[in-house]
Amino acid sequence: MAQAWSDEILFAYDMWQDAIVAVHIINDVIRELEVAPVQDTVVTTPNPAALDFSGWSEP
């Protein structure tokens, strides 16, 4: 019984550590995006002719 509790606690701790690492990675990416200059950004609208849904059928 004690081994099962120990395994569950270690697993939960490992998942907690993974979550902390993921949060740090996300924060680093956000920080990089905030300081990175935006250069040559082109915003385009989609070509209506390319949006041909004639082959689609409603379920």
Secondary structure, 3 states (H helix, E strand, C coil): CHHHHHHHHHHHHHHHHHHHHHHHHHHHHHHHHHHCCCCCCCCCCCCHHHCCCCCCCCC
